[in-house]
Amino acid sequence: MTRRMAKSGEQPARTYRLALQLQYKLHSGERGTGESISIDLERLAMRCSAPIPIGEVAEVDIAWPLLASGRDPLVLRIQGVVAWSDQESAIISIGKSELVTTNPK
């Protein structure tokens, strides 16, 4: 875990280094796979299978290492905008995030 500098009077934001498998889909319809690098309340840094255009709206499903009710796989679903990207990694500015099960009932 690292800490990012905060604005005056605020607590520093905590950044967690997590190497978890993920899948993403872009508003344009493009899909890909990758691995998370780190996450905090505002952004997700990830490795990706192809360059992602900056400004693209993205939905990212990260395979979460815990099970719901001890049996149902979870994903951390993040919706946001690509804030930075190069050939093999990207940073997503998080607009919304939630833990969801991958087994619909």
C-alpha positions as CSV (number, residue, x, y, z in Angstrom):
1,M,0.0,0.0,0.0
2,T,1.2,3.5,-0.8
3,R,-0.2,6.9,0.0
4,R,-0.8,9.7,-2.5
5,M,-0.5,13.3,-1.4
6,A,-3.9,14.9,-0.4
7,K,-5.2,18.4,-0.7
8,S,-4.6,20.6,2.3
9,G,-6.6,19.3,5.3
10,E,-7.5,16.0,3.7
11,Q,-6.3,12.5,4.6
12,P,-3.9,11.0,2.0
13,A,-5.6,8.6,-0.4
14,R,-4.5,5.0,0.0
15,T,-3.4,3.1,-3.1
16,Y,-3.5,-0.6,-3.0
17,R,-1.2,-2.7,-5.2
18,L,-3.2,-5.6,-6.6
19,A,-2.3,-8.0,-9.4
20,L,-5.7,-9.4,-10.3
21,Q,-7.0,-10.7,-13.7
22,L,-9.5,-8.4,-15.4
23,Q,-11.6,-8.0,-18.5
24,Y,-12.6,-4.7,-20.0
25,K,-15.1,-3.4,-22.6
26,L,-15.1,0.0,-24.2
27,H,-18.0,2.2,-25.2
28,S,-16.8,1.7,-28.8
29,G,-17.4,-2.1,-28.4
30,E,-13.8,-3.2,-28.2
31,R,-13.0,-5.8,-25.5
32,G,-9.8,-7.0,-23.9
33,T,-8.1,-8.6,-21.0
34,G,-5.4,-7.5,-18.6
35,E,-4.2,-7.3,-15.0
36,S,-4.7,-4.7,-12.3
37,I,-1.6,-2.9,-11.1
38,S,-3.0,-0.6,-8.4
39,I,-6.3,0.9,-7.3
40,D,-7.5,3.8,-5.0
41,L,-10.8,5.6,-4.6
42,E,-10.2,7.6,-7.8
43,R,-8.3,5.6,-10.3
44,L,-7.3,2.1,-11.5
45,A,-3.9,1.4,-13.1
46,M,-3.9,-1.7,-15.3
47,R,-2.0,-3.6,-17.8
48,C,-4.0,-4.1,-21.0
49,S,-3.9,-6.4,-24.1
50,A,-4.0,-3.4,-26.5
51,P,-3.7,0.4,-26.4
52,I,-6.9,2.1,-25.2
53,P,-7.8,5.6,-26.5
54,I,-7.6,8.3,-23.9
55,G,-11.1,9.7,-23.2
56,E,-12.8,6.3,-24.0
57,V,-15.5,5.2,-21.6
58,A,-14.6,1.8,-20.1
59,E,-16.2,-0.9,-17.9
60,V,-13.7,-3.1,-16.2
61,D,-14.4,-6.4,-14.3
62,I,-11.7,-7.4,-11.9
63,A,-11.8,-11.0,-10.7
64,W,-12.1,-10.5,-6.9
65,P,-10.2,-13.0,-4.7
66,L,-13.2,-13.6,-2.3
67,L,-16.5,-15.5,-2.8
68,A,-19.9,-14.1,-1.9
69,S,-21.6,-16.4,0.6
70,G,-18.6,-18.7,0.4
71,R,-19.5,-20.0,-3.1
72,D,-20.3,-17.3,-5.7
73,P,-17.4,-15.6,-7.6
74,L,-17.2,-11.8,-7.3
75,V,-16.0,-9.2,-9.6
76,L,-15.2,-5.6,-8.8
77,R,-17.0,-3.7,-11.7
78,I,-15.5,-0.3,-12.4
79,Q,-17.0,2.2,-14.8
80,G,-14.9,5.2,-15.8
81,V,-12.9,7.1,-18.4
82,V,-9.4,6.3,-19.7
83,A,-7.3,9.2,-18.3
84,W,-3.9,7.9,-19.6
85,S,-2.7,5.1,-21.8
86,D,0.3,3.7,-23.6
87,Q,1.0,0.5,-25.5
88,E,0.5,-1.9,-22.6
89,S,-1.1,0.0,-19.7
90,A,-3.8,2.5,-18.9
91,I,-5.2,4.5,-16.0
92,I,-9.0,4.6,-15.6
93,S,-10.5,7.5,-13.7
94,I,-13.2,5.8,-11.6
95,G,-16.8,7.1,-11.9
96,K,-18.6,4.2,-10.3
97,S,-17.5,0.9,-8.7
98,E,-19.4,-2.1,-7.1
99,L,-18.8,-5.7,-6.1
100,V,-21.2,-8.0,-8.0
101,T,-21.6,-11.7,-8.3
102,T,-20.9,-13.5,-11.6
103,N,-23.6,-16.1,-11.0
104,P,-27.0,-14.6,-11.7
105,K,-29.8,-16.0,-9.5
